[in-house]
Amino acid sequence: MDNSIIVIDDERDFLDSVKRGLIISGISNVRVEENPKKVADMFENGADFDIALIDITMPEMDGVELLEVIKGTNPSTECIMVTAVDEARTAVNCLKKGAYDYLVKPISREDLVTSVIRALERKRLVDILDLSKSKAVPKLKHKEAFKPIVTRSANVLRVLKEAELHAVSDIPILITGETGTGKELLARAIHTASARSRFLFTPVNMESLNANLFSAEFFGHTKGSFTGAEKDRVGYLESTNLGTLFLDEIGNLPAELQGKLLRVLQDGEYIKLGTSKPRKVDIRFIAATNSDLDKMIAKKLFRRDLYYRLRGGWLHLPPLRERPDDMPLLIGRFLEEFTGPESDFKIEETAMQMLLRYDYPGNIRELRTIIQSAVNLAQGGPISPNSLPEHIRTPVTRLAQRSDPDPIMPLAEVEKGHILRVYDRMGKNKSQTARVLGIGLNTLRRKLESYGID
């Protein structure tokens, strides 16, 4: 796990033992300090750790005093107190001052790791809750992992921050969004920001798997296990063990195969074709879809239990038309991709305005294709309107599609229409709608109530 943990104790042997135990358990980003006053200064100067393990009895500074400094300067740091004396009064005092847990020496590695993992999960959930409440633009810790995703949109940055918070856990994640919004790119970023980054990321298009292929591709098979099995085959589950399996277009998985996938998610076990012994697998699952799974569940086309199993965390990528501030950035990125970082390739102002006003039903993927084509047609010169496709130069606007021009409407009606469209698109999920709109949940509830929606 790529979480930052600091351990403070005046006993060097204990520090070394704790650090070794955490690293063996896969928690590697561990710092140890013997001087609590130094740690207090670090936090007062802006230090940011996910977890602090604090010995209560130290000569330089009492551990409870250090707890107060840490919670006063960085409340999001989860603190686990450590003591050689099992005293209820001290434990209660620490918990009242904001400690998450209280451990008594000698501490088994199992108890230590369990406490740390639970504290990390609590911090992740609290951070996600704080993110949904805050209007501030969040900052990413793993900037390199999310660098391929070009954005300055506050709504998208919130999605990326939530993705980063989910990355430290192993819960399955469901990514929704229209075709071309970058769902696989986000899944790869989550994998890169996670402790599984040194293992395989395997993307699988579920639409391409029929009943015959699913078992062979997912579970693998032995030679002779069925007609045509001329040699052993390693399946996706075996090859991706300890890594991340990305299930793209999960809504297209045939109904008869959904139960097989659910069993793997529930039990972490599978049986290779041609064998009878179950095999264990340790995989992070990320699924993506542009389908409305709620409607598919209502029509009995998708299993409700599979949906809830996949949706441990839910991330929604907005379409490009709802990210106007990102358009110039993306155009610049694609120009650099197709002409080189040192190129001074230009776009005429008229052509740029045409690119900016288009709706992009194919989203980022469509924009990239358009820029690639325009660069080829420009033949080294600036991109002009003639370098762009006909439907970009003369788009069929919504106004042209109507028999009457848009009426002049009161601002409140325009706002209502927009809120209800987003609410419907979010599957009538109030929390997700409020986050996409950038307003408070209570504000959204009041507005929906005024529209006659409970």
C-alpha positions as CSV (number, residue, x, y, z in Angstrom):
1,M,0.0,0.0,0.0
2,D,1.3,3.4,-0.9
3,N,0.1,5.1,2.3
4,S,2.3,7.4,4.4
5,I,2.8,6.1,8.0
6,I,4.9,7.5,10.8
7,V,5.8,5.6,13.9
8,I,7.0,7.5,17.0
9,D,8.7,5.7,19.9
10,D,11.8,6.1,22.0
11,E,12.7,2.4,21.7
12,R,14.7,1.7,18.5
13,D,14.1,-2.0,18.6
14,F,10.3,-1.5,18.7
15,L,10.5,1.0,15.8
16,D,12.5,-1.5,13.7
17,S,10.1,-4.3,14.6
18,V,7.0,-2.3,13.6
19,K,8.5,-1.1,10.4
20,R,9.6,-4.6,9.4
21,G,6.1,-6.0,10.2
22,L,4.3,-3.4,8.1
23,I,6.6,-3.8,5.2
24,I,6.3,-7.6,5.2
25,S,2.5,-7.1,5.1
26,G,2.8,-4.9,2.0
27,I,2.6,-1.5,3.8
28,S,5.9,0.0,2.6
29,N,5.8,3.8,3.0
30,V,6.8,3.8,6.7
31,R,8.9,6.4,8.5
32,V,10.2,6.0,12.1
33,E,11.2,8.7,14.5
34,E,12.5,8.5,18.1
35,N,12.0,12.2,18.9
36,P,8.4,13.3,19.5
37,K,9.3,17.0,19.6
38,K,10.8,16.7,16.1
39,V,7.5,15.1,14.9
40,A,5.4,17.8,16.5
41,D,7.5,20.4,14.6
42,M,7.0,18.5,11.4
43,F,3.2,18.5,11.8
44,E,3.2,22.2,12.8
45,N,5.1,22.9,9.6
46,G,2.6,21.1,7.4
47,A,3.6,17.4,7.5
48,D,0.9,15.1,6.1
49,F,0.8,11.5,7.1
50,D,-2.1,9.1,6.7
51,I,-1.4,7.2,10.0
52,A,0.6,8.0,13.1
53,L,1.5,5.3,15.6
54,I,2.4,7.0,18.8
55,D,4.0,5.6,22.0
56,I,2.3,7.2,25.0
57,T,5.3,7.2,27.4
58,M,8.3,9.0,25.9
59,P,10.9,11.2,27.8
60,E,11.0,14.1,25.4
61,M,7.3,14.6,25.1
62,D,4.2,12.8,26.3
63,G,2.4,10.8,23.5
64,V,-0.9,12.3,24.4
65,E,0.5,15.8,23.9
66,L,1.8,14.7,20.5
67,L,-1.6,13.3,19.7
68,E,-3.1,16.8,20.5
69,V,-0.6,18.5,18.2
70,I,-1.2,16.1,15.3
71,K,-5.0,16.3,15.5
72,G,-4.8,20.1,15.9
73,T,-2.6,20.6,12.8
74,N,-3.8,17.7,10.6
75,P,-7.1,16.3,11.8
76,S,-7.2,13.8,8.8
77,T,-4.2,11.9,10.2
78,E,-5.5,8.8,12.0
79,C,-3.7,8.2,15.2
80,I,-3.1,4.8,16.9
81,M,-1.8,5.0,20.4
82,V,0.7,2.4,21.8
83,T,1.5,1.7,25.4
84,A,3.1,-0.9,27.7
85,V,0.4,-0.3,30.3
86,D,-3.2,-1.5,29.7
87,E,-5.1,1.2,31.6
88,A,-8.7,2.0,30.7
89,R,-8.6,5.6,31.8
90,T,-5.6,6.4,29.5
91,A,-7.3,4.6,26.6
92,V,-10.6,6.5,27.0
93,N,-8.6,9.8,27.3
94,C,-6.8,9.1,24.0
95,L,-10.0,8.2,22.2
96,K,-11.7,11.4,23.5
97,K,-8.8,13.4,22.1
98,G,-9.2,11.9,18.6
99,A,-7.2,8.7,18.6
100,Y,-8.6,5.9,16.3
101,D,-7.2,2.9,18.3
102,Y,-5.2,1.9,21.4
103,L,-2.8,-1.0,21.3
104,V,-0.9,-2.6,24.3
105,K,2.6,-3.9,24.0
106,P,3.7,-6.5,23.1
107,I,1.8,-6.2,19.8
108,S,1.4,-9.1,17.5
109,R,2.0,-8.3,13.8
110,E,-1.6,-9.5,13.0
111,D,-3.1,-7.0,15.5
112,L,-0.8,-4.2,14.3
113,V,-1.6,-4.7,10.6
114,T,-5.3,-5.1,11.3
115,S,-5.4,-1.8,13.2
116,V,-3.5,0.0,10.5
117,I,-5.6,-1.3,7.7
118,R,-8.8,-0.4,9.5
119,A,-7.5,3.1,10.2
120,L,-6.6,3.5,6.5
121,E,-10.0,2.4,5.5
122,R,-11.6,4.8,7.9
123,K,-9.5,7.7,6.6
124,R,-10.4,6.8,3.0
125,L,-14.1,6.9,3.8
126,V,-13.8,10.2,5.8
127,D,-11.8,11.8,3.0
128,I,-14.4,10.8,0.4
129,L,-17.1,12.3,2.6
130,D,-15.1,15.5,3.1
131,L,-14.5,15.7,-0.7
132,S,-18.2,15.5,-1.4
133,K,-18.9,18.4,1.0
134,S,-16.1,20.7,0.0
135,K,-16.3,23.1,-2.9
136,A,-12.5,23.6,-3.0
137,V,-10.6,22.1,-5.9
138,P,-8.8,19.0,-4.5
139,K,-5.1,18.3,-4.9
140,L,-3.7,15.0,-6.0
141,K,-0.9,13.2,-4.2
142,H,-0.1,10.8,-7.1
143,K,0.1,13.4,-9.8
144,E,2.2,11.2,-12.1
145,A,-0.4,8.4,-12.0
146,F,-3.2,10.7,-13.2
147,K,-1.0,12.8,-15.6
148,P,-2.4,11.1,-18.7
149,I,-5.9,12.6,-17.8
150,V,-5.9,16.2,-19.1
151,T,-8.3,18.4,-17.1
152,R,-8.7,21.6,-15.2
153,S,-12.4,21.0,-14.6
154,A,-13.3,21.1,-10.9
155,N,-15.8,18.3,-11.3
156,V,-13.3,16.0,-13.1
157,L,-10.6,16.8,-10.5
158,R,-13.0,15.7,-7.8
159,V,-13.6,12.4,-9.6
160,L,-9.8,12.0,-9.9
161,K,-9.3,12.7,-6.2
162,E,-12.0,10.2,-5.3
163,A,-10.3,7.7,-7.6
164,E,-7.0,8.3,-5.8
165,L,-8.7,7.7,-2.4
166,H,-10.2,4.4,-3.7
167,A,-6.8,3.3,-5.2
168,V,-5.4,2.6,-1.7
169,S,-8.1,0.0,-1.0
170,D,-8.9,-3.2,-2.8
171,I,-12.7,-2.6,-3.2
172,P,-14.1,-3.2,-6.7
173,I,-14.9,0.1,-8.6
174,L,-17.5,0.8,-11.2
175,I,-16.7,3.6,-13.7
176,T,-19.7,5.0,-15.7
177,G,-19.7,7.5,-18.5
178,E,-20.4,7.9,-22.2
179,T,-18.3,6.2,-24.8
180,G,-15.0,8.0,-25.3
181,T,-14.8,9.8,-21.9
182,G,-11.7,8.0,-20.8
183,K,-12.9,5.2,-18.6
184,E,-10.0,2.9,-19.3
185,L,-7.5,5.7,-18.8
186,L,-9.0,6.3,-15.4
187,A,-8.9,2.6,-14.5
188,R,-5.2,2.6,-15.5
189,A,-4.5,5.6,-13.3
190,I,-6.1,3.9,-10.3
191,H,-4.0,0.9,-10.9
192,T,-0.8,3.0,-11.2
193,A,-1.7,4.8,-7.9
194,S,-2.2,1.6,-6.1
195,A,0.1,-0.9,-4.4
196,R,-0.7,-3.3,-7.3
197,S,1.1,-1.1,-9.8
198,R,4.1,-3.4,-10.1
199,F,1.8,-6.2,-11.3
200,L,-0.3,-6.6,-14.4
201,F,-3.2,-4.4,-15.6
202,T,-5.3,-6.5,-17.9
203,P,-8.1,-4.8,-19.9
204,V,-10.9,-7.2,-21.1
205,N,-13.8,-6.1,-23.4
206,M,-16.7,-8.1,-22.0
207,E,-18.7,-7.6,-25.2
208,S,-16.3,-9.9,-27.0
209,L,-16.8,-12.9,-24.7
210,N,-19.5,-15.5,-25.5
211,A,-20.4,-18.4,-23.3
212,N,-17.7,-20.7,-24.8
213,L,-14.9,-18.1,-24.6
214,F,-15.6,-16.8,-21.1
215,S,-14.5,-19.9,-19.1
216,A,-11.5,-20.6,-21.4
217,E,-10.3,-16.9,-21.4
218,F,-11.0,-16.2,-17.7
219,F,-10.3,-19.5,-16.0
220,G,-7.8,-20.9,-18.5
221,H,-7.7,-24.6,-19.4
222,T,-5.5,-27.7,-19.5
223,K,-4.5,-29.6,-22.6
224,G,-7.3,-31.9,-23.7
225,S,-9.9,-30.4,-21.4
226,F,-12.2,-29.9,-24.4
227,T,-12.2,-30.3,-28.2
228,G,-9.6,-28.1,-29.6
229,A,-7.6,-27.5,-26.4
230,E,-4.3,-28.6,-27.8
231,K,-2.2,-27.0,-25.1
232,D,-2.5,-25.5,-21.6
233,R,-3.7,-22.0,-21.5
234,V,-3.3,-19.4,-18.7
235,G,-6.5,-17.4,-18.1
236,Y,-6.9,-13.8,-17.3
237,L,-7.4,-14.6,-13.6
238,E,-4.1,-16.5,-13.3
239,S,-2.1,-14.1,-15.3
240,T,-3.4,-11.0,-13.5
241,N,-3.1,-12.4,-10.0
242,L,-2.0,-9.6,-7.6
243,G,-2.8,-7.0,-10.3
244,T,-5.9,-5.3,-11.7
245,L,-8.5,-6.7,-14.0
246,F,-10.4,-4.1,-16.0
247,L,-13.8,-5.3,-17.2
248,D,-14.8,-2.9,-19.9
249,E,-18.4,-2.7,-21.2
250,I,-19.5,-4.9,-18.3
251,G,-23.2,-4.2,-19.3
252,N,-22.6,-6.3,-22.4
253,L,-21.7,-9.4,-20.5
254,P,-24.3,-12.1,-21.3
255,A,-26.7,-12.8,-18.5
256,E,-25.7,-16.5,-18.3
257,L,-22.1,-15.5,-17.6
258,Q,-22.8,-12.9,-14.9
259,G,-23.2,-15.6,-12.2
260,K,-19.7,-17.0,-13.0
261,L,-18.1,-13.6,-12.6
262,L,-20.0,-13.0,-9.4
263,R,-18.7,-16.2,-7.8
264,V,-15.1,-15.1,-8.5
265,L,-15.8,-11.6,-6.9
266,Q,-17.4,-13.2,-3.9
267,D,-15.1,-16.0,-3.1
268,G,-11.8,-15.1,-4.9
269,E,-11.8,-18.6,-6.3
270,Y,-12.1,-20.3,-9.7
271,I,-11.6,-23.7,-11.2
272,K,-9.4,-24.0,-14.3
273,L,-11.1,-26.1,-17.1
274,G,-9.8,-29.6,-17.0
275,T,-9.2,-29.6,-13.3
276,S,-11.3,-30.0,-10.2
277,K,-9.3,-28.2,-7.5
278,P,-10.4,-24.6,-6.7
279,R,-7.6,-22.0,-7.1
280,K,-7.3,-18.7,-5.1
281,V,-6.8,-15.4,-6.8
282,D,-6.0,-12.0,-5.4
283,I,-7.2,-9.4,-8.0
284,R,-8.5,-5.8,-7.9
285,F,-11.6,-5.6,-10.2
286,I,-12.5,-2.4,-12.0
287,A,-15.5,-2.4,-14.3
288,A,-16.8,0.2,-16.7
289,T,-19.9,0.8,-18.7
290,N,-21.8,3.4,-20.8
291,S,-25.0,1.5,-20.2
292,D,-27.7,2.4,-17.7
293,L,-27.3,-0.7,-15.4
294,D,-30.3,0.4,-13.3
295,K,-32.6,0.1,-16.3
296,M,-30.9,-3.2,-17.3
297,I,-31.6,-4.6,-13.8
298,A,-35.2,-3.5,-14.0
299,K,-35.5,-5.5,-17.3
300,K,-33.6,-8.4,-15.7
301,L,-30.8,-8.1,-18.1
302,F,-28.2,-7.5,-15.4
303,R,-27.9,-9.1,-12.0
304,R,-28.6,-6.8,-9.1
305,D,-26.2,-8.7,-6.8
306,L,-23.4,-8.4,-9.3
307,Y,-24.1,-4.7,-9.7
308,Y,-23.7,-4.0,-6.0
309,R,-20.6,-6.2,-5.8
310,L,-18.9,-4.3,-8.5
311,R,-20.0,-0.9,-7.2
312,G,-17.9,-0.8,-4.1
313,G,-16.8,2.6,-5.3
314,W,-18.6,4.5,-8.1
315,L,-16.9,7.1,-10.3
316,H,-18.8,8.9,-13.1
317,L,-16.9,10.7,-15.9
318,P,-18.8,13.6,-17.4
319,P,-19.0,14.0,-21.1
320,L,-16.8,16.4,-22.9
321,R,-19.6,18.9,-23.6
322,E,-19.8,19.4,-19.8
323,R,-16.1,20.2,-19.7
324,P,-15.7,23.3,-21.9
325,D,-12.6,24.5,-20.0
326,D,-10.8,21.3,-20.9
327,M,-11.3,21.7,-24.7
328,P,-8.2,24.0,-25.3
329,L,-6.1,21.7,-23.1
330,L,-7.1,18.6,-24.9
331,I,-6.6,20.2,-28.4
332,G,-3.1,21.2,-27.3
333,R,-2.3,17.8,-26.0
334,F,-3.4,16.1,-29.3
335,L,-1.6,18.6,-31.4
336,E,1.6,17.8,-29.5
337,E,0.9,14.1,-29.8
338,F,0.6,14.3,-33.6
339,T,3.1,17.0,-34.5
340,G,5.8,16.6,-31.7
341,P,6.5,18.5,-28.5
342,E,8.8,21.0,-30.3
343,S,6.3,21.9,-33.1
344,D,4.7,25.3,-33.3
345,F,1.8,23.9,-35.3
346,K,-1.1,26.4,-35.2
347,I,-4.9,26.4,-35.6
348,E,-6.6,29.4,-37.3
349,E,-9.0,31.2,-35.0
350,T,-12.0,30.4,-37.1
351,A,-11.2,26.7,-37.0
352,M,-10.6,26.8,-33.3
353,Q,-14.0,28.4,-32.7
354,M,-15.6,25.6,-34.8
355,L,-13.8,23.0,-32.7
356,L,-14.9,24.7,-29.4
357,R,-18.6,24.9,-30.3
358,Y,-19.1,21.3,-31.4
359,D,-20.8,18.9,-29.0
360,Y,-18.6,15.8,-29.5
361,P,-21.0,12.9,-29.0
362,G,-18.0,10.6,-29.3
363,N,-16.3,12.7,-26.5
364,I,-12.5,12.8,-26.1
365,R,-11.9,9.9,-28.5
366,E,-13.8,11.7,-31.2
367,L,-11.8,15.0,-30.6
368,R,-8.5,13.1,-30.9
369,T,-9.5,11.5,-34.2
370,I,-10.6,14.9,-35.5
371,I,-7.3,16.6,-34.6
372,Q,-5.3,13.7,-36.1
373,S,-7.2,14.0,-39.4
374,A,-6.9,17.8,-39.4
375,V,-3.1,17.6,-38.9
376,N,-2.8,15.3,-41.9
377,L,-5.0,17.4,-44.1
378,A,-3.2,20.7,-43.1
379,Q,0.1,19.2,-44.6
380,G,2.4,21.3,-42.4
381,G,0.4,24.5,-42.5
382,P,-2.0,25.8,-39.9
383,I,-5.3,23.9,-39.4
384,S,-8.0,25.9,-41.2
385,P,-11.7,25.3,-41.5
386,N,-11.1,23.3,-44.6
387,S,-9.0,20.8,-42.6
388,L,-12.0,20.0,-40.4
389,P,-14.8,17.5,-41.2
390,E,-17.9,18.8,-42.8
391,H,-20.1,18.2,-39.7
392,I,-17.7,20.4,-37.7
393,R,-17.7,23.2,-40.2
394,T,-21.5,23.2,-40.5
395,P,-22.9,21.5,-37.5
396,V,-26.6,20.7,-37.3
397,T,-27.4,22.8,-34.2
398,R,-30.2,22.0,-31.8
399,L,-31.8,25.3,-32.9
400,A,-31.9,24.1,-36.5
401,Q,-33.5,20.9,-35.5
402,R,-36.5,22.6,-33.9
403,S,-39.4,24.2,-35.9
404,D,-39.4,27.1,-33.5
405,P,-36.5,29.1,-32.0
406,D,-35.6,28.7,-28.4
407,P,-38.0,30.7,-26.2
408,I,-36.7,33.2,-23.8
409,M,-37.0,31.5,-20.4
410,P,-36.6,32.7,-16.8
411,L,-33.2,31.8,-15.2
412,A,-35.0,29.6,-12.6
413,E,-36.5,27.5,-15.4
414,V,-33.2,27.1,-17.1
415,E,-31.6,26.0,-13.8
416,K,-34.5,23.6,-13.1
417,G,-34.1,22.0,-16.5
418,H,-30.4,21.5,-16.1
419,I,-30.7,20.1,-12.6
420,L,-33.4,17.6,-13.6
421,R,-31.3,16.5,-16.7
422,V,-28.3,15.8,-14.5
423,Y,-30.4,14.2,-11.8
424,D,-31.9,11.8,-14.4
425,R,-28.5,11.1,-16.0
426,M,-27.1,10.2,-12.5
427,G,-29.8,7.6,-12.1
428,K,-31.7,9.8,-9.6
429,N,-28.8,9.5,-7.2
430,K,-28.8,12.7,-5.1
431,S,-25.3,12.6,-3.8
432,Q,-23.8,12.0,-7.2
433,T,-26.0,14.7,-8.8
434,A,-24.9,17.2,-6.1
435,R,-21.3,16.4,-6.7
436,V,-21.5,16.8,-10.5
437,L,-23.4,20.1,-10.1
438,G,-21.0,21.4,-7.6
439,I,-23.6,22.2,-5.0
440,G,-24.4,21.0,-1.5
441,L,-26.6,17.9,-1.0
442,N,-29.0,19.8,1.2
443,T,-29.2,22.6,-1.5
444,L,-30.1,20.0,-4.1
445,R,-32.7,18.4,-1.8
446,R,-34.4,21.7,-1.3
447,K,-34.5,22.5,-5.0
448,L,-35.9,19.0,-5.8
449,E,-38.6,19.4,-3.2
450,S,-39.5,22.7,-4.8
451,Y,-39.9,20.8,-8.1
452,G,-42.2,18.3,-6.4
453,I,-39.6,15.6,-6.1
454,D,-39.1,13.9,-2.8
